[in-house]
Amino acid sequence: MALDTNAPGRRWVLPIGVIVTLGVLASVVAQLTIIGSDALWLPALGDSIRRTRSIPTGIPFAAADSAGWVNTTVLGQLLFSYAFALGSLGIVIAQLAAVVLALGTLALSSSTLGARSLATSVTLVVVALGAAAPLLIARAQLLSLLPYAVLLVLLRRQQERPTSAIWWTVPLVAIWGNLHGGVLVGVAVLGCYLVFSRLRQSPFTAVGVGLAALAATCLNPGLLDAPRYYMGVFGGEATSDDSGMWSRLSLTNPFDMLLVVSALVLLALGLRRRRPLWEYFAGVGLAIATVTAARHGIWLLLFLATPAALGWARLGEEPVRARVSPPRQSMAAVALLAVACVLVALRAPTFAATDAEATSLASATRGQVVLVEEPLAESLAAAGATVWVSNPLDAFTASDQAAYLAFMKGDAAGAHRALIGADVVIARADSSQAKLALAAGLSSTSRVGPFTLYAR
């Protein structure tokens, strides 16, 4: 029998145990989060948009040709720009907020559907372990965490009690598409629900919502060019690079092993109860995507979270409704949030030193084109330097993408195009990139912190 989330007595409330679990996870994120590649190019571009009050053609902080790039995620760039007003610390705070809100949204939904406090708490821990890399490395992906969680909650409520509220997925997709390309994952999951559940109940609504959602992915500055942007991302050199962010799932990688084990645990729990047909198709699709690129594993784990929390209950057991004590829960949430904020604040000097180092490097190379590895390339761009290429890699030609990836790997032959396109190479003295610079005829000119500058 379907559970009615609007029934009397069913309250949207988090048990105290779940709040404590979220607080502990928030503290871990606050203490361990680092800035990864694919994060700081957003504030660099957002700063340019705010300064010029216009959307630039291509990537203004890069020297390589990017004139054909379609910019669809301006809203996300602006949000990162405002967050970066606090420096790298602001990005860590944004990561903390995104993680807590996304996990909290799924936990709230699970509790409302009748999952026990312990089951929800353990499920959150399993998800956090399996998604350690995306949850502890701040990247552009953080912009998709909350929209994805909201979409899953909305679809599962619609599965139980179909209403016209399904149309809320359309503005959600429109906003999400202005934030991050992860919107395509959401559209795929939405499509599974519409085709394998809603279509047989109300075909006109299913088709209408589906077409409107597809159109909503173009309701951004890219407009009708948006599909070309999405195709460019999937067809770029970075997606075929097995050593970068798009690397395939590998059982020799500790983070990937945690992902696999966590996914299997969640799957085993979730399958204790029969799930709607669309969830099986969506789950298989997300699993295939995860094998193809491990970075998609976060979407699989978040998708499996609610079924796993509900699967702890014995078959036929009535759902458990949490006792409501708003003052107690509010005080616990505030106290735990305060602890996380203190932990973040204690790390401020470290992030300030890193930002100061990037500013010094940018000042030392002012007016020159810089070739440097990720994620430092993005840090320099955010500090005002002109780099040859950095993220978003899909903005550049295939040959420039390949040359930059070759530079990152220390491949002299493949990196030739990158080396001749730059005025200065920044690298650690004992790195393969430093050897490439010396082999290309560049000489050591100065040092900034642990980095050496090589110029012609």
C-alpha positions as CSV (number, residue, x, y, z in Angstrom):
1,M,0.0,0.0,0.0
2,A,1.3,3.4,-0.9
3,L,2.3,5.6,2.0
4,D,0.6,9.0,2.0
5,T,3.2,11.6,3.0
6,N,0.4,14.1,3.5
7,A,-1.6,12.0,5.9
8,P,-2.4,13.3,9.4
9,G,0.4,12.6,11.9
10,R,3.0,12.5,9.1
11,R,5.3,15.4,10.0
12,W,8.4,16.7,8.1
13,V,10.8,16.4,11.1
14,L,14.3,15.0,11.6
15,P,14.9,12.7,14.6
16,I,17.5,13.9,17.1
17,G,19.8,11.0,16.2
18,V,19.8,11.9,12.5
19,I,20.5,15.5,13.4
20,V,23.5,14.4,15.4
21,T,24.7,12.3,12.5
22,L,24.4,15.2,10.1
23,G,26.3,17.4,12.6
24,V,29.1,14.9,12.8
25,L,29.3,14.6,9.1
26,A,29.3,18.4,8.8
27,S,32.2,18.6,11.2
28,V,34.1,16.1,9.1
29,V,33.4,18.0,5.9
30,A,34.4,21.3,7.7
31,Q,37.7,19.8,8.9
32,L,38.8,17.8,5.8
33,T,37.4,19.6,2.7
34,I,40.0,20.8,0.2
35,I,39.7,22.8,-3.0
36,G,39.9,20.6,-6.1
37,S,40.3,21.3,-9.8
38,D,37.1,22.4,-11.5
39,A,36.2,24.8,-8.7
40,L,38.1,28.1,-9.0
41,W,37.5,28.8,-12.7
42,L,33.9,29.6,-11.8
43,P,34.7,32.5,-9.5
44,A,37.3,33.7,-12.0
45,L,34.7,33.8,-14.7
46,G,32.0,35.1,-12.3
47,D,34.3,38.0,-11.3
48,S,34.7,38.9,-15.0
49,I,30.9,38.8,-15.5
50,R,30.3,41.0,-12.5
51,R,33.1,43.4,-13.5
52,T,32.0,43.9,-17.1
53,R,28.2,43.3,-16.5
54,S,28.2,41.0,-19.5
55,I,28.8,37.4,-20.5
56,P,32.3,37.2,-22.2
57,T,32.9,35.3,-25.4
58,G,35.0,32.2,-24.4
59,I,37.2,32.2,-21.4
60,P,38.6,35.7,-20.7
61,F,41.4,34.5,-18.4
62,A,42.9,32.0,-20.9
63,A,45.1,32.7,-23.9
64,A,44.2,29.7,-26.0
65,D,41.3,29.9,-28.4
66,S,37.9,29.4,-26.7
67,A,35.7,31.6,-28.8
68,G,33.3,28.8,-29.6
69,W,32.5,27.8,-26.0
70,V,28.8,28.0,-25.0
71,N,28.4,29.4,-21.4
72,T,25.3,27.9,-19.9
73,T,26.1,28.1,-16.2
74,V,26.4,31.8,-15.5
75,L,24.3,31.6,-12.3
76,G,26.7,29.1,-10.9
77,Q,29.7,31.2,-11.8
78,L,28.1,34.2,-10.1
79,L,27.4,32.2,-6.9
80,F,31.0,31.0,-6.8
81,S,32.2,34.6,-7.4
82,Y,30.3,35.8,-4.3
83,A,31.4,32.9,-2.3
84,F,35.0,33.6,-3.3
85,A,34.8,37.0,-1.7
86,L,36.0,35.1,1.4
87,G,38.7,33.5,-0.7
88,S,39.1,29.7,-0.9
89,L,37.5,29.5,2.6
90,G,34.2,30.7,1.0
91,I,34.2,27.8,-1.4
92,V,34.7,25.4,1.5
93,I,31.8,27.0,3.3
94,A,29.7,26.5,0.1
95,Q,30.7,22.9,-0.1
96,L,29.7,22.4,3.6
97,A,26.3,24.0,3.0
98,A,25.7,21.9,-0.2
99,V,26.6,18.6,1.5
100,V,24.5,19.3,4.7
101,L,21.5,20.5,2.7
102,A,21.6,17.6,0.3
103,L,22.1,14.9,2.9
104,G,19.6,16.6,5.2
105,T,16.9,16.7,2.4
106,L,17.3,13.0,1.8
107,A,17.3,12.2,5.5
108,L,14.2,14.3,6.1
109,S,12.4,12.5,3.2
110,S,13.5,9.1,4.5
111,S,12.3,9.9,8.1
112,T,9.0,11.2,6.8
113,L,8.4,8.0,4.8
114,G,8.9,6.0,8.0
115,A,12.6,5.1,8.1
116,R,13.9,4.6,11.7
117,S,16.4,7.1,13.1
118,L,19.2,4.5,13.3
119,A,18.6,3.3,9.8
120,T,18.7,6.8,8.4
121,S,21.8,7.6,10.4
122,V,23.7,4.5,9.3
123,T,22.6,5.1,5.7
124,L,24.0,8.6,5.8
125,V,27.3,7.3,7.1
126,V,27.5,4.7,4.3
127,V,26.7,7.3,1.7
128,A,29.4,9.6,3.1
129,L,32.0,6.9,3.1
130,G,31.3,5.9,-0.4
131,A,31.1,9.5,-1.6
132,A,34.2,10.6,0.4
133,A,35.9,12.1,-2.6
134,P,33.1,14.3,-4.0
135,L,32.0,15.3,-0.5
136,L,35.4,16.3,0.7
137,I,36.8,17.8,-2.5
138,A,35.1,21.1,-3.4
139,R,34.3,21.2,-7.1
140,A,31.7,22.7,-9.4
141,Q,29.7,19.6,-8.8
142,L,28.6,20.9,-5.4
143,L,26.1,23.1,-7.3
144,S,24.2,20.0,-8.3
145,L,23.9,18.3,-4.9
146,L,20.9,20.1,-3.5
147,P,18.9,20.2,-6.8
148,Y,19.4,16.5,-7.3
149,A,18.3,15.7,-3.7
150,V,15.2,17.8,-4.2
151,L,14.4,16.1,-7.5
152,L,14.6,12.7,-5.9
153,V,12.3,13.7,-3.0
154,L,9.8,15.2,-5.4
155,L,9.7,12.1,-7.7
156,R,9.3,9.7,-4.8
157,R,6.4,11.7,-3.4
158,Q,4.8,11.8,-6.9
159,Q,5.3,8.0,-7.1
160,E,3.2,7.6,-4.0
161,R,0.6,10.2,-4.8
162,P,0.7,11.6,-8.3
163,T,-0.4,15.2,-8.5
164,S,0.1,18.2,-10.7
165,A,3.1,19.1,-8.5
166,I,5.2,17.0,-11.0
167,W,5.3,20.2,-13.0
168,W,7.6,21.7,-10.4
169,T,10.4,19.6,-11.9
170,V,10.4,21.9,-14.9
171,P,11.5,25.1,-13.1
172,L,13.8,23.0,-11.0
173,V,15.5,21.8,-14.2
174,A,15.6,25.3,-15.6
175,I,17.4,26.7,-12.4
176,W,19.7,23.7,-12.2
177,G,20.7,24.1,-15.8
178,N,22.0,27.6,-15.0
179,L,24.1,26.2,-12.2
180,H,25.8,23.0,-13.4
181,G,25.9,20.5,-16.2
182,G,24.8,17.8,-13.7
183,V,21.3,18.8,-14.7
184,L,21.6,16.1,-17.4
185,V,21.7,13.4,-14.7
186,G,18.5,14.8,-13.2
187,V,16.8,14.9,-16.6
188,A,17.7,11.3,-17.1
189,V,16.3,10.2,-13.7
190,L,13.2,12.3,-14.4
191,G,12.8,10.6,-17.7
192,C,12.9,7.2,-16.1
193,Y,10.1,8.2,-13.8
194,L,8.0,9.7,-16.6
195,V,8.4,6.7,-18.9
196,F,8.1,3.8,-16.6
197,S,5.7,5.2,-14.0
198,R,3.7,8.3,-15.0
199,L,3.2,7.5,-18.7
200,R,0.7,4.7,-18.0
201,Q,-1.2,6.8,-15.4
202,S,-1.4,10.1,-17.2
203,P,0.3,10.0,-20.6
204,F,-0.4,13.7,-21.5
205,T,1.1,14.9,-18.3
206,A,4.1,12.6,-18.7
207,V,4.8,13.7,-22.3
208,G,4.2,17.4,-21.4
209,V,6.5,17.4,-18.4
210,G,9.2,15.5,-20.4
211,L,9.2,17.9,-23.3
212,A,9.1,20.9,-21.0
213,A,12.0,19.6,-18.9
214,L,14.1,19.0,-22.1
215,A,13.3,22.6,-23.2
216,A,14.2,23.9,-19.7
217,T,17.7,22.6,-20.1
218,C,18.1,25.3,-22.8
219,L,16.6,28.2,-20.6
220,N,20.1,29.6,-19.9
221,P,22.4,32.0,-21.7
222,G,23.4,29.2,-24.1
223,L,19.7,28.9,-25.3
224,L,19.6,26.7,-28.5
225,D,23.4,26.3,-28.4
226,A,23.1,24.6,-25.0
227,P,22.9,21.0,-26.5
228,R,26.1,21.8,-28.3
229,Y,27.7,22.6,-25.0
230,Y,26.5,19.3,-23.4
231,M,27.8,17.3,-26.4
232,G,31.1,19.2,-26.1
233,V,31.5,18.2,-22.5
234,F,31.0,14.5,-23.2
235,G,33.0,14.6,-26.4
236,G,36.0,16.4,-25.0
237,E,39.5,15.1,-24.5
238,A,39.1,15.3,-20.7
239,T,36.3,12.7,-20.7
240,S,38.6,10.2,-22.5
241,D,41.5,10.9,-20.1
242,D,41.6,8.0,-17.7
243,S,43.8,9.8,-15.2
244,G,41.7,12.9,-14.5
245,M,38.3,13.7,-13.1
246,W,36.6,11.5,-15.7
247,S,38.6,8.4,-14.9
248,R,36.9,5.1,-15.0
249,L,35.9,3.2,-11.9
250,S,39.1,1.4,-10.7
251,L,39.2,-1.3,-8.0
252,T,42.8,-0.2,-7.3
253,N,41.7,3.2,-6.2
254,P,40.8,3.3,-2.5
255,F,38.0,5.9,-3.0
256,D,36.5,3.8,-5.8
257,M,36.6,0.7,-3.6
258,L,34.7,2.6,-0.9
259,L,32.2,3.7,-3.5
260,V,31.6,0.1,-4.8
261,V,31.3,-1.4,-1.3
262,S,28.9,1.4,-0.1
263,A,26.8,1.1,-3.3
264,L,26.5,-2.7,-2.8
265,V,25.5,-2.2,0.9
266,L,22.9,0.4,0.0
267,L,21.6,-1.8,-2.9
268,A,21.2,-4.9,-0.7
269,L,19.2,-2.9,1.9
270,G,17.1,-1.1,-0.7
271,L,16.2,-4.3,-2.5
272,R,14.7,-5.8,0.7
273,R,11.5,-4.0,-0.4
274,R,10.1,-4.0,-3.8
275,R,10.7,-0.7,-5.6
276,P,8.8,1.0,-8.4
277,L,9.8,0.0,-11.9
278,W,11.3,3.4,-12.8
279,E,13.8,3.1,-9.9
280,Y,15.3,-0.1,-11.3
281,F,15.9,1.5,-14.6
282,A,17.3,4.7,-13.1
283,G,19.5,2.7,-10.8
284,V,20.9,0.6,-13.6
285,G,21.6,3.7,-15.7
286,L,23.4,5.4,-12.8
287,A,25.4,2.3,-12.1
288,I,26.5,2.1,-15.8
289,A,27.4,5.8,-15.7
290,T,29.5,5.2,-12.5
291,V,31.5,2.4,-14.1
292,T,32.1,4.7,-17.1
293,A,33.2,7.6,-14.9
294,A,33.7,7.2,-11.1
295,R,32.7,10.9,-10.6
296,H,29.0,9.8,-11.3
297,G,29.1,7.5,-8.2
298,I,27.8,10.3,-6.0
299,W,24.5,10.3,-7.9
300,L,24.1,6.6,-7.6
301,L,24.7,6.7,-3.8
302,L,22.3,9.5,-3.2
303,F,19.7,7.7,-5.3
304,L,20.1,4.6,-3.2
305,A,20.0,6.4,0.1
306,T,16.2,6.6,0.8
307,P,15.4,3.0,-0.4
308,A,18.3,1.7,1.8
309,A,17.0,3.6,4.9
310,L,13.5,2.2,4.3
311,G,14.9,-1.3,3.7
312,W,16.0,-1.7,7.3
313,A,12.5,-2.2,8.4
314,R,11.1,-5.8,8.4
315,L,8.7,-6.6,5.7
316,G,5.1,-5.7,6.8
317,E,6.3,-3.6,9.6
318,E,4.5,-0.3,10.1
319,P,6.5,2.9,9.4
320,V,7.8,4.7,12.5
321,R,6.9,8.3,12.9
322,A,9.5,10.4,14.8
323,R,8.5,12.1,18.0
324,V,8.4,15.8,17.5
325,S,10.3,18.0,19.9
326,P,11.2,21.2,17.9
327,P,13.0,23.0,20.6
328,R,15.3,20.1,21.4
329,Q,16.0,19.4,17.7
330,S,16.6,23.1,16.9
331,M,19.0,23.5,19.8
332,A,20.9,20.4,18.7
333,A,21.1,21.5,15.1
334,V,22.3,25.0,16.1
335,A,24.9,23.6,18.4
336,L,26.3,21.1,15.9
337,L,26.3,23.8,13.1
338,A,28.2,26.1,15.4
339,V,30.9,23.4,15.9
340,A,31.2,22.9,12.1
341,C,31.5,26.7,11.6
342,V,34.3,26.9,14.3
343,L,36.2,24.1,12.6
344,V,36.0,25.9,9.3
345,A,37.1,29.2,10.9
346,L,40.1,27.5,12.4
347,R,41.3,26.6,8.9
348,A,41.0,30.2,7.6
349,P,44.8,31.0,8.0
350,T,45.7,27.9,5.9
351,F,43.4,28.9,3.1
352,A,44.5,32.6,3.3
353,A,48.1,31.5,2.9
354,T,47.3,29.4,-0.1
355,D,45.4,32.3,-1.7
356,A,48.3,34.7,-0.9
357,E,50.7,32.4,-2.7
358,A,48.4,32.3,-5.8
359,T,48.3,36.1,-5.7
360,S,52.1,36.4,-5.5
361,L,52.4,34.1,-8.5
362,A,49.8,36.1,-10.4
363,S,51.7,39.3,-9.6
364,A,55.0,37.8,-10.7
365,T,53.6,36.8,-14.1
366,R,51.5,39.8,-14.8
367,G,51.1,40.4,-18.5
368,Q,52.5,36.9,-19.4
369,V,50.8,33.7,-20.4
370,V,51.2,31.1,-17.8
371,L,51.3,27.3,-18.2
372,V,50.7,25.5,-15.0
373,E,49.1,22.3,-13.7
374,E,45.6,22.1,-12.3
375,P,44.3,23.0,-9.8
376,L,46.9,25.8,-9.4
377,A,46.0,27.1,-12.9
378,E,42.5,27.9,-11.6
379,S,43.9,29.5,-8.5
380,L,46.0,31.8,-10.6
381,A,43.1,32.6,-12.9
382,A,41.0,33.6,-9.8
383,A,43.9,35.7,-8.7
384,G,44.0,37.6,-12.0
385,A,46.6,35.8,-14.0
386,T,46.3,34.9,-17.7
387,V,46.8,31.1,-18.1
388,W,47.2,29.3,-21.4
389,V,44.5,26.7,-20.7
390,S,42.7,25.6,-17.5
391,N,39.3,24.3,-16.7
392,P,36.7,24.3,-18.2
393,L,38.8,22.2,-20.6
394,D,35.8,21.6,-22.9
395,A,36.0,25.3,-23.8
396,F,39.1,24.8,-25.9
397,T,39.9,23.1,-29.1
398,A,40.6,19.3,-29.0
399,S,44.3,19.9,-29.9
400,D,44.7,22.4,-27.1
401,Q,43.0,20.1,-24.6
402,A,45.2,17.2,-25.6
403,A,48.4,19.4,-25.3
404,Y,47.4,20.5,-21.9
405,L,46.6,17.0,-20.7
406,A,50.0,15.9,-22.1
407,F,51.7,18.7,-20.1
408,M,49.9,17.5,-17.0
409,K,51.3,14.0,-17.6
410,G,54.8,15.1,-18.4
411,D,54.6,14.0,-22.0
412,A,57.1,16.1,-23.9
413,A,55.9,15.3,-27.5
414,G,52.3,15.8,-26.7
415,A,52.9,19.0,-24.7
416,H,54.9,20.8,-27.4
417,R,51.9,23.0,-28.4
418,A,51.3,24.0,-24.8
419,L,54.9,24.9,-24.2
420,I,55.3,27.1,-27.2
421,G,52.0,28.9,-26.4
422,A,53.1,30.0,-23.0
423,D,55.5,32.7,-21.8
424,V,56.1,31.2,-18.3
425,V,55.9,27.7,-16.9
426,I,55.3,27.4,-13.2
427,A,56.2,24.1,-11.6
428,R,58.0,22.5,-8.6
429,A,61.7,22.2,-9.3
430,D,61.7,18.4,-9.2
431,S,58.5,17.8,-11.2
432,S,58.1,16.4,-14.7
433,Q,56.6,19.8,-15.8
434,A,59.8,21.5,-14.7
435,K,61.8,19.0,-16.8
436,L,59.5,19.7,-19.8
437,A,60.2,23.5,-19.4
438,L,63.9,23.0,-19.3
439,A,63.9,20.7,-22.3
440,A,61.9,23.3,-24.2
441,G,64.6,25.9,-23.7
442,L,63.1,27.8,-20.8
443,S,65.3,28.9,-17.9
444,S,64.7,29.2,-14.1
445,T,64.1,32.9,-13.4
446,S,62.7,33.1,-9.8
447,R,60.9,31.3,-7.0
448,V,57.7,31.9,-5.2
449,G,57.2,29.6,-2.3
450,P,57.7,26.0,-3.4
451,F,57.3,27.0,-7.1
452,T,59.9,27.9,-9.7
453,L,59.2,30.2,-12.7
454,Y,60.7,29.2,-16.0
455,A,60.7,31.7,-18.8
456,R,62.3,32.1,-22.2
